[in-house]
Amino acid sequence: MLPLKRVIAVGILCAVILNITLLGSHAADEAASALERAETALASSYLAVSEAEKAGANVTVLLRKLNDAGLFLDKAHQEYRVGNLSGSIYFAEISYNISSETASRAIRLKDLAASEAARNFWFAVATSSVSIGAIVFLSSRLWRRFKHWYQAQERELVR
């Protein structure tokens, strides 16, 4: 019976080691997945902020948020390298959340900047048209007055 107890003990020990290895592998996969997801979110957020800036939006606050997301992502990578998988997942999730929020804010700012640019364009068209009309009208009135004054001066010279 002694060998049977050893076989059972060795079997249980192997099962525990295998379980710990699989759990560790699962946690490592989860941490790597969280890091990849955070990196992707940060990259797409950067592109969204860049497009918002091209549209004329003020993106200073968004760039600060992206910087924060990058710092948390860096912290997540550091935790992953030292083997703190739960810390790595935690910081990667923070980075992902900041990046996602920043991307949605950048999209809203881009749309707002585009509509404001269109409104400014039509305002410029309208004010230019009114200004040109006023200049033409006033020029015509001044020309008539000048013409009338000049003809009156000629008549006086002829007398």
Secondary structure as UniProt FT lines:
FT   HELIX           2..54
FT   TURN            55..56
FT   HELIX           60..82
FT   HELIX           85..158
//
